[in-house]
Amino acid sequence: MMEASGEIIARANLGMRGSIKAGMALPAQRRWKPGDLVWFAEDDYLYLPQAFADLLKATELFPQAAYFGLYAQIGDRLPSGNPTDETRVPASWQDSEVTLVNGHPWRRALSTTSTFGARVKPVLEDRRMMDMAMESGGAFDHTTCLMYQGHMPYPMFALTEPLRSTKDAKDWLRRAAISAVRAGLNGYQAMRRVTGSSIRLLVAPEPALSTHLETAYLASGNDWEAVARSTKKWAQARGLA
């Protein structure tokens, strides 16, 4: 499906984190322009037809934004519309006013997944931090979003949580390593604050313009079964499915 749009760069047998890291390395390897927009996409998302047109318009209306989501958590509100206490909302995070993008509401988001858009310059600058966060266990994408927005990623209870959740000696060593990475990320964030590293803005639509395909995580506000049917017909008509 993508062959008509440009060069295909194949990366095989890398696993989830390896694939993400390989994708994140491409802007530097291919020397993409700092002001360009790149979209990192997992394979288990479904998009509304207008999603990327709205995304491009959002980059114009939010020139101060570095990162963009189409499926994102806004404060404690998941894309499903339900509140959550599974991912921490820092006390320093604030909601924002709505900006209409092609008639659809967008605003500051707290976090998104490993499917997101970004301007190339912040990706180049934040890549080391993102690589580190992938070793922290749990929702590393949420951790990454907290860090580039200037929030401390782990409170004290989260630093020791991996050690409290197992009694197996071998597993304890692995979890001790995770705790060490989390402590390191807190230290890294403290250093970023001291050095005045850039605080990024993440924006996203609410309701979401795409959805995770696991039924427990379907975004609210759209008939995704109908979207899936129309997408399948579109692909079949072009010999893509």
GUTI-386624 format. One record per atom (N, C-alpha, C): x, y, z; residue in three letters. Coordinates in steps of 0.05 Angstrom, whole numbers, padded with zeros to 5 digits, always signed. Each point is the difference from the previous one (the first is absolute). Layout:
N
XYZALA...
//
This chain:
241
+00017-00024+00000MET-00017+00024+00000MET+00017+00025+00000MET+00024-00001+00013MET+00016+00024+00003MET+00020+00004-00023MET+00003-00020-00017GLU+00020+00002-00021GLU-00004+00024-00019GLU-00025+00007-00004ALA-00006+00023-00017ALA+00008+00027+00012ALA+00005+00000+00026SER+00005+00025+00015SER+00029+00006+00003SER+00018-00019-00004GLY+00028+00006+00004GLY+00016-00026+00005GLY+00025+00005+00009GLU+00019-00022+00004GLU-00009-00018+00024GLU+00003-00026-00003ILE-00006-00019+00021ILE+00027-00008+00012ILE+00003+00003+00026ILE+00024-00008+00014ILE-00007-00023+00019ILE+00008-00024-00007ALA-00009-00023+00016ALA+00019-00005+00023ALA-00013-00006+00024ARG+00015-00008+00024ARG-00015-00024+00011ARG+00013-00023+00001ALA-00014-00025+00007ALA+00011-00012+00026ALA-00018-00014+00014ASN+00007-00016+00024ASN+00014+00016+00022ASN-00011+00024+00005LEU+00012+00018+00020LEU-00016+00000+00027LEU-00024-00012-00001GLY-00017+00002+00024GLY-00011+00028+00003GLY-00017+00003+00021MET-00015+00026+00003MET+00020+00023+00005MET+00016-00002+00021ARG+00017+00022+00007ARG+00022+00004-00021ARG+00010-00022-00012GLY+00020+00003-00021GLY-00012+00015-00024GLY-00025-00006-00007SER-00013+00013-00023SER-00003+00030+00006SER-00009+00006+00024ILE-00004+00029+00007ILE+00027+00014-00002ILE+00021-00012+00012LYS+00026+00013-00001LYS+00010+00004-00028LYS-00005-00020-00017ALA+00009+00002-00028ALA-00015+00023-00014ALA-00025+00002+00005GLY-00016+00022-00011GLY+00010+00027+00010GLY+00005+00002+00026MET+00009+00025+00011MET+00028+00009-00010MET+00015-00020-00009ALA+00027+00007-00011ALA-00001+00011-00028ALA-00022-00005-00014LEU-00001+00008-00029LEU+00004+00030-00005LEU-00012+00018+00016PRO+00004+00028-00006PRO+00030+00008-00001PRO+00016-00011+00018ALA+00029+00006+00000ALA+00014-00014-00023ALA-00007-00025-00004GLN+00013-00016-00021GLN-00006+00012-00028GLN-00025+00008-00004ARG-00008+00010-00026ARG+00003+00030-00003ARG+00009+00013+00021ARG+00004+00029+00000ARG-00025+00016-00008ARG-00022-00007+00012TRP-00025+00014-00006TRP+00002+00029+00011TRP-00014+00017-00013LYS+00000+00029+00008LYS-00012+00004+00027LYS+00013+00017+00017PRO-00010+00003+00028PRO-00029+00009+00002PRO-00010+00015-00020GLY-00027+00009+00002GLY-00021-00019-00011GLY+00009-00022-00012ASP-00019-00020-00011ASP-00016-00014+00022ASP-00022-00011-00008LEU-00017-00015+00019LEU+00003-00030-00007LEU+00003-00016+00021VAL+00002-00029-00004VAL-00022-00014+00017VAL-00011-00021-00011TRP-00020-00015+00014TRP+00010-00028+00005TRP+00001-00008+00026PHE+00008-00027+00008PHE-00026-00016+00005PHE-00003-00023-00014ALA-00025-00014+00001ALA+00003-00029+00008ALA-00013-00009+00021GLU-00003-00028+00005GLU-00021-00012-00019GLU-00001-00027-00001ASP-00017-00012-00021ASP-00028-00007+00010ASP-00007+00009+00024ASP-00027-00008+00010ASP-00017+00024+00007ASP+00000+00019-00019TYR-00017+00024+00003TYR-00017+00003-00026TYR-00023+00012+00004LEU-00019+00006-00021LEU-00005+00030+00000LEU+00001+00013-00024TYR-00002+00029-00002TYR-00026+00008-00014TYR-00010+00023+00009LEU-00022+00013-00016LEU+00012+00011-00026LEU-00016+00001-00021PRO+00011+00009-00026PRO+00013+00028+00001PRO-00010+00017+00017GLN+00011+00028+00001GLN+00023+00003+00020GLN+00009-00022+00013ALA+00018+00002+00022ALA+00026+00015-00007ALA+00013-00007-00022PHE+00025+00012-00007PHE-00002+00028-00012PHE-00023+00005-00013ALA-00005+00027-00009ALA-00003+00019+00024ALA-00014-00010+00021ASP-00002+00016+00024ASP+00026+00003+00014ASP+00016-00021+00000LEU+00027+00001+00013LEU+00017+00022-00013LEU+00000+00000-00027LEU+00017+00021-00013LEU-00010+00028+00006LEU-00027+00003+00001LYS-00011+00026+00007LYS+00008+00008+00029LYS+00000-00020+00018ALA+00007+00005+00028ALA+00029+00010+00002ALA+00018-00010-00017THR+00028+00010+00001THR+00001+00029-00007THR-00019+00010-00016GLU-00001+00029-00006GLU-00011+00016+00023GLU-00022-00011+00012LEU-00014+00015+00021LEU+00014-00002+00027LEU+00018-00020+00003PHE+00016-00002+00025PHE+00030+00001-00007PHE+00010+00023-00009PRO+00028+00001-00008PRO+00019-00004+00023PRO-00010+00003+00025GLN+00016-00004+00024GLN+00001-00029+00008GLN-00016-00017-00012ALA-00001-00028+00008ALA+00023-00016-00013ALA+00011-00018+00015ALA+00021-00018-00010ALA-00010-00027-00007ALA-00020-00009+00016TYR-00011-00028-00003TYR-00030+00001-00004TYR-00010-00020-00015PHE-00028-00001-00007PHE-00011-00028+00003PHE-00023-00003+00012GLY-00013-00026+00001GLY-00027+00001-00014GLY-00008-00023-00010LEU-00028-00003-00010LEU-00017-00017+00018LEU+00014-00012+00020TYR-00013-00018+00020TYR+00016+00005+00025TYR-00012+00016+00019ALA+00016+00010+00022ALA-00016+00002+00026ALA+00015+00000+00022GLN-00013+00005+00026GLN+00001+00030+00006GLN-00023+00011+00007ILE-00002+00029+00007ILE-00005+00002+00030ILE+00020+00008+00015GLY-00003-00001+00029GLY-00004-00028+00009GLY-00021-00005+00015ASP-00006-00028+00009ASP-00020-00013-00018ASP-00006+00011-00023ARG-00020-00011-00019ARG+00014-00016-00022ARG-00007-00025+00000LEU+00011-00018-00021LEU-00015+00006-00027LEU+00011-00009-00022PRO-00014+00004-00026PRO-00028-00013+00000PRO-00004-00020+00017SER-00027-00012+00002SER-00020+00019+00013SER+00010+00021+00012GLY-00017+00019+00014GLY-00003-00005+00029GLY+00011-00023+00009ASN-00002-00007+00028ASN+00024+00011+00016ASN-00004+00008+00025PRO+00022+00009+00017PRO+00018-00024+00007PRO+00025+00005+00007THR+00018-00021+00007THR+00018+00009+00023THR+00007-00019+00017ASP+00020+00005+00021ASP+00024-00018-00005ASP+00001-00014-00023GLU+00022-00018-00006GLU+00025+00015-00008GLU-00002+00023-00012THR+00023+00016-00008THR-00002+00026+00016THR+00022+00008+00012ARG+00001+00023+00018ARG-00003+00026-00015ARG-00016+00018+00011VAL-00002+00027-00011VAL+00015+00019+00019VAL+00022+00011-00009PRO+00016+00017+00018PRO-00016+00025+00009PRO+00005+00008+00024ALA-00013+00024+00011ALA+00006+00025-00017ALA+00023+00000-00013SER+00008+00023-00016SER-00013+00001-00027SER-00014-00021-00008TRP-00012-00001-00027TRP-00026+00016+00000TRP-00005+00015-00021GLN-00025+00016-00002GLN-00013-00005-00027GLN-00027-00001+00002ASP-00016-00002-00025ASP+00002+00027-00015ASP-00009+00000-00024SER+00001+00025-00016SER-00026+00005-00014SER-00002+00024-00011GLU-00024+00007-00016GLU+00000-00016-00026GLU-00023-00003-00011VAL-00004-00015-00025VAL+00006+00018-00024VAL+00014-00011-00020THR+00004+00012-00026THR-00013-00017-00021THR-00017+00011-00016LEU-00013-00016-00021LEU+00018-00003-00024LEU+00004-00025-00008VAL+00016-00007-00023VAL-00019-00013-00020VAL-00005+00014-00022ASN-00020-00009-00020ASN-00026-00007+00014ASN-00008+00016+00020GLY-00025-00004+00015GLY+00001-00020+00022GLY+00023-00013+00004HIS+00003-00020+00021HIS+00017+00010+00023HIS-00009-00004+00025PRO+00015+00011+00023PRO+00027-00014+00005PRO+00021+00016+00003TRP+00026-00009+00008TRP+00008+00015+00025TRP+00018-00012+00016ARG+00010+00014+00025ARG+00025-00014+00009ARG+00012+00011+00021ARG+00024-00012+00012ARG-00007-00028+00010ARG+00018-00019-00005ALA-00004-00028+00010ALA+00021-00007+00020ALA-00007-00019+00017LEU+00019-00009+00020LEU+00020-00020-00011LEU-00011-00020-00015SER+00018-00020-00012SER-00014-00014-00023SER+00016-00013-00016THR-00010-00016-00022THR+00016-00026+00000THR-00004-00016-00020THR+00013-00026-00002THR+00025+00001-00017THR+00009-00023-00009SER+00023+00000-00018SER-00008+00006-00029SER-00026+00006-00004THR-00010+00010-00026THR-00004+00030+00003THR+00017+00016-00011PHE-00001+00029+00004PHE+00014+00015-00022PHE-00005+00026-00002GLY+00014+00017-00019GLY+00019+00019+00015GLY+00020+00009-00014ALA+00019+00019+00012ALA+00015+00015-00022ALA+00008+00024+00007ARG+00019+00014-00017ARG+00027-00013+00003ARG+00015+00000-00021VAL+00026-00015+00000VAL+00019+00011+00021VAL+00002+00026+00003LYS+00020+00012+00018LYS-00002-00011+00029LYS-00024+00000+00012PRO-00002-00011+00027PRO+00005-00030+00001PRO-00006-00015-00021VAL+00006-00029-00001VAL+00030-00004+00002VAL+00015+00016-00015LEU+00029-00002+00000LEU+00011+00006+00028LEU-00011+00021+00013GLU+00009+00009+00026GLU-00008-00019+00023GLU-00024-00013-00003ASP-00011-00016+00022ASP+00005-00030-00003ASP+00013-00008-00022ARG+00002-00028-00005ARG+00015-00016+00022ARG+00021+00011+00011ARG+00014-00014+00022ARG-00018-00004+00023ARG-00016+00020+00008MET-00019-00003+00022MET-00020-00021-00006MET-00010-00001-00024MET-00020-00020-00008MET+00011-00028+00001MET+00025-00003-00009ASP+00012-00027+00001ASP+00003-00009+00029ASP+00007+00018+00018MET+00003-00007+00028MET-00027-00008+00012MET-00021+00015-00007ALA-00027-00005+00011ALA-00010-00028-00007ALA+00008-00010-00023MET-00009-00027-00009MET+00009-00022+00018MET+00020+00005+00017GLU+00011-00020+00018GLU-00012+00002+00028GLU-00020+00017+00003SER-00010+00006+00027SER-00023-00017+00009SER-00010-00018-00017GLY-00022-00018+00007GLY-00027+00015-00001GLY-00021-00015-00004GLY-00027+00012+00000GLY-00004+00018-00024GLY-00016+00021+00004ALA-00008+00017-00022ALA+00022+00020-00006ALA+00021-00009-00014PHE+00023+00018-00005PHE-00008+00023-00018PHE-00020-00003-00017ASP-00009+00022-00017ASP-00011+00023+00017ASP-00015-00007+00021HIS-00011+00020+00019HIS+00024+00014+00014HIS+00019-00016+00008THR+00024+00012+00013THR+00014+00020-00018THR+00003-00007-00025THR+00013+00017-00019THR-00016+00027-00002THR-00026-00002-00002CYS-00016+00024-00003CYS+00002+00018+00024CYS+00001-00012+00024LEU+00004+00016+00024LEU+00026+00015+00000LEU+00021-00014-00009MET+00027+00011+00001MET+00003+00023-00020MET-00009-00003-00025TYR+00005+00022-00018TYR-00018+00024+00006TYR-00021-00004+00016GLN-00016+00023+00009GLN+00011+00012+00026GLN+00022-00010+00010GLY+00013+00012+00023GLY-00008-00011+00027GLY-00016-00022+00001HIS-00009-00011+00025HIS+00019-00022+00010HIS+00003-00002+00026MET+00016-00022+00011MET-00015-00026-00004MET+00012-00020-00013PRO-00016-00024-00008PRO-00008-00018+00022PRO+00016-00003+00022TYR-00006-00020+00020TYR+00001+00011+00028TYR-00023-00001+00014PRO+00000+00006+00029PRO+00014-00023+00015PRO+00005+00004+00025MET+00015-00020+00015MET-00013-00027+00000MET-00026-00002+00003PHE-00013-00027+00001PHE+00004-00015-00027PHE+00002+00015-00022ALA+00003-00013-00026ALA+00029-00010-00004ALA+00019+00013+00014LEU+00028-00009-00002LEU+00004-00027+00012LEU-00014-00006+00022THR+00003-00025+00014THR-00021-00021-00007THR-00020+00008-00016GLU-00022-00018-00007GLU+00009-00026-00013GLU+00019+00000-00019PRO+00009-00025-00012PRO+00011-00020+00021PRO+00013+00010+00021LEU+00012-00018+00020LEU-00021-00012+00018LEU-00022+00015+00004ARG-00021-00010+00018ARG-00018-00021-00013ARG+00001-00002-00027SER-00020-00016-00014SER+00010-00028-00006SER+00023-00009+00011THR+00009-00027-00005THR+00016-00010+00023THR-00001-00027+00004LYS+00016-00013+00021LYS+00020-00020-00013LYS-00001-00002-00026ASP+00018-00019-00014ASP+00028+00013-00003ASP+00020-00014+00008ALA+00027+00011+00001ALA+00010+00009-00028ALA-00004-00017-00020LYS+00009+00007-00027LYS-00015+00025-00011LYS-00026-00001+00004ASP-00016+00023-00009ASP+00006+00025+00015ASP+00008-00003+00025TRP+00007+00023+00017TRP+00023+00015-00012TRP+00020-00014-00011LEU+00023+00014-00013LEU-00009+00016-00024LEU-00018-00011-00016ARG-00010+00015-00023ARG-00015+00025+00009ARG-00016-00004+00021ARG-00016+00023+00009ARG+00017+00020+00015ARG+00022-00008+00012ALA+00018+00019+00012ALA+00013+00017-00021ALA+00005-00012-00024ALA+00011+00016-00022ALA-00020+00020-00009ALA-00026-00007-00001ILE-00021+00019-00008ILE-00001+00023+00020ILE+00001-00006+00026SER+00000+00021+00020SER+00024+00019-00003SER+00023-00012-00007ALA+00024+00016-00004ALA-00004+00019-00024ALA-00012-00010-00022VAL-00005+00016-00024VAL-00019+00023+00007VAL-00021-00006+00016ARG-00019+00021+00008ARG+00014+00022+00016ARG+00017-00008+00019ALA+00015+00019+00015ALA+00018+00017-00018ALA+00012-00014-00019GLY+00017+00015-00019GLY-00016+00020-00017GLY-00024-00007-00008LEU-00017+00018-00015LEU-00007+00024+00017LEU-00006-00004+00025ASN-00006+00023+00018ASN+00025+00018+00001ASN+00023-00012+00003GLY+00025+00016+00001GLY+00004+00015-00026GLY-00005-00014-00023TYR+00003+00012-00026TYR-00019+00024-00003TYR-00025-00003+00010GLN-00019+00021-00002GLN+00008+00024+00018GLN+00011-00006+00023ALA+00009+00021+00018ALA+00023+00016-00014ALA+00017-00014-00014MET+00022+00014-00014MET-00011+00016-00023MET-00020-00010-00014ARG-00013+00016-00022ARG-00011+00025+00011ARG-00012-00001+00024ARG-00011+00025+00012ARG+00021+00020+00006ARG+00023-00010+00011VAL+00022+00017+00007VAL+00012+00014-00025VAL+00002-00016-00021THR+00012+00011-00024THR-00019+00016-00018THR-00026+00001+00008GLY-00019+00015-00015GLY-00008-00013-00026GLY-00001-00027-00001SER-00008-00013-00024SER-00029+00007-00008SER-00005-00001-00026SER-00026+00009-00010SER-00023-00017+00011SER-00021+00014+00008ILE-00025-00013+00008ILE-00018-00002-00024ILE-00008-00023-00008ARG-00016-00004-00024ARG-00030+00001+00005ARG-00015+00007-00021LEU-00029-00001+00001LEU-00010-00022-00017LEU-00018-00016+00012LEU-00014-00022-00014LEU-00029+00008-00003LEU-00011-00002-00024VAL-00028+00007-00004VAL-00014-00024-00015VAL-00026-00001+00004ALA-00015-00023-00012ALA-00030+00008-00001ALA-00015-00014-00017PRO-00029+00004-00002PRO-00015-00014+00022PRO-00022+00011+00007GLU-00019-00013+00019GLU-00028+00005-00010GLU-00015-00019-00010PRO+00006-00029-00001PRO+00023-00006-00020PRO+00011-00025+00004ALA+00023-00008-00016ALA-00007-00004-00029ALA+00019+00003-00017LEU-00003-00004-00029LEU+00010-00027-00009LEU+00010-00016+00019SER+00008-00027-00006SER-00006-00017+00025SER+00002-00026-00003THR-00005-00017+00023THR+00019-00024+00000THR+00007-00008+00024HIS+00013-00026+00004HIS-00020-00022-00007HIS+00009-00021-00011LEU-00019-00021-00010LEU-00008-00020+00021LEU+00013+00000+00024GLU-00010-00018+00021GLU-00026+00012+00010GLU-00021-00017+00002THR-00026+00010+00006THR-00002+00014+00027THR+00017-00007+00019ALA+00000+00013+00026ALA+00010+00029-00001ALA+00014+00006-00022TYR+00012+00027-00002TYR-00011+00016-00023TYR-00024-00007-00010LEU-00012+00015-00022LEU-00005+00029+00009LEU+00006+00018-00018ALA-00005+00029+00006ALA-00030+00005-00003ALA-00009+00019+00016SER-00029+00007-00001SER-00005+00020-00022SER-00025+00004-00007GLY-00008+00021-00018GLY-00003-00007-00029GLY+00006-00025-00007ASN-00003-00009-00028ASN-00009-00029-00002ASN-00014-00006-00022ASP-00008-00028-00005ASP+00023-00013-00014ASP+00018-00013+00015TRP+00024-00011-00012TRP-00005-00025-00017TRP-00022-00014+00006GLU-00007-00022-00018GLU-00006+00009-00028GLU-00015+00023-00001ALA-00006+00011-00026ALA+00025+00011-00014ALA+00018+00012+00015VAL+00025+00010-00011VAL+00016-00024-00011VAL+00001-00022+00015ALA+00014-00024-00009ALA-00011-00011-00026ALA-00026-00001-00002ARG-00013-00010-00024ARG+00007+00017-00024ARG-00003+00027+00003SER+00006+00018-00022SER+00029-00001-00008SER+00018-00003+00020THR+00029-00002-00006THR+00006-00025-00016THR-00013-00022+00008LYS+00004-00025-00014LYS-00009+00002-00029LYS-00023+00013-00005LYS-00010+00003-00027LYS+00019+00018-00016LYS+00010+00021+00012TRP+00020+00017-00013TRP+00024-00015-00009TRP+00010-00017+00018ALA+00024-00016-00006ALA-00005-00021-00021ALA-00023-00013+00001GLN-00007-00020-00020GLN-00003+00012-00027GLN-00011+00024-00002ALA-00004+00013-00026ALA+00027+00007-00013ALA+00021+00001+00016ARG+00027+00007-00011ARG+00018-00025+00000ARG-00012-00023+00005GLY+00016-00025-00001GLY+00019-00002+00023GLY-00005+00012+00022LEU+00018+00000+00023LEU-00009-00019+00022LEU-00023-00013-00003ALA-00010-00018+00021ALA-00015-00023-00013ALA
//
